[in-house]
């Protein structure tokens, strides 16, 4: 199913060459999709209701008002419910319910759904607890989802929600009725996916050359998935008959192409990931073209393909994990049968999931080069609208010839620098005196007058002779200033 994305880009006016190219490529596909929808829609077909095909069970909402253990047996719990609708609305009945591993445990206040056979509204034997009521929790989750999309995407998020709603409309009002009327599920899925794709992409990303290119890439990949799915499901002799499909065929009593139903699920399941790949690749090629309008078709295709390789690996893993997660209970059940890995993988129910996964993955892998090639083909014919350069600061105007200065006394000559003769330092003695212990303090020492000099023997003797007087500052070497 299609979904909205965060690939936002500014609208760019397409050149006449690009408009003509996209028109010739896209209009025939649009007309074919619309014609297919008209031909496959079951006009005038009256679908039989559940009562007409033998489904006499009716859902009834109720609330659990009491639970008693041991009344109806050791492995049984008596559940008293009060019905809120149906033929016996407002009345209470006590229904036995099995207790054990895997069985639901009901408590007072639980909102449940009963299955009513339609025979005797007052008899407890006419009812069976089949499920919980989940309406409020699903509505709350839907509100949180819509709020998150609108908070992040704003107007584009609103368009994405509208596209999602229209996708459900296509599924409910076109795909399901057409398949139930006996039309080919594969053809219905291809046409329905095309309708969803046109609605979702143009509504989410706007009508532009980029979006049209992504639509072309998605359509080509969908056709490839349909062809490969038909070929390999026939080669693997897949019938598509699992437990749910067998029950559906038995209830309907009509001939449904179960193999086509399997392929229809593959196409619709891969559509949501496909449009993500195609939109991303198209945007990447357009940005490369904008960054360097000298790039030709080959350079754009090579650079876009390098970008698509990283994206390809992630989306393929996403599709594989989605199918594996859906089939996890089935994998657990088959693994307990004590069969070998080869037998498990080639079983009907597992093999059809493998075909779905691999065919969808091939379509995703092919979408990268196909969409990149189409985007490069269109982008090189697109007139790049360069971003206007920032205007430079205006140069100051020429002030013209300077006015002559008034006559007056000329500037005073700068004084000539004086040469100060510094006394030469006394030559150092050949034999350096032995270093003595430092005595005294640095009272009065000014670092600006030069390095500190160690006191001589006479100064130290004078200090020791007059201990009560403050010690005179140490003699310092002349700094050489005049």
Secondary structure by P-SEA (a helix, b strand, c coil): ccccccccccbbbbcaaaaaaaaaccaaaaaaaaaaaaaaccccbbbbccccccccbbbbbbbbcccccccccccbbbbbbbbcccccccbbbbbbbbbcccbbbbcccccbbbbbccccccccccccccccccaaaaaaaaaaaaaaaaaacaaaaaaaaaaaaaaaaaaaacaaaaaaacccaaaaaaaaaaaaaaaaaaaaccccaaaaaaaaaaaaaaaaaaaaaaaaaaaaccccccaaaaaaaaaaccccaaaaaaaaaaaaaaaaaaaaaaaaaaaaaaaaaaacccccaaaaaaaaaaaaaaaaaaaaaaaaaaaaaaaaaaaaaaaaccccaaaaaacaaaaaaaaaaaaaaaaaaaaaaaaaaaaaaaaaacccccccccccccccccccccccccccccccccccbbbbbcccccccccccccccccccccccccccccbbbbbcaaaaaaaaaccccccccccccccccc
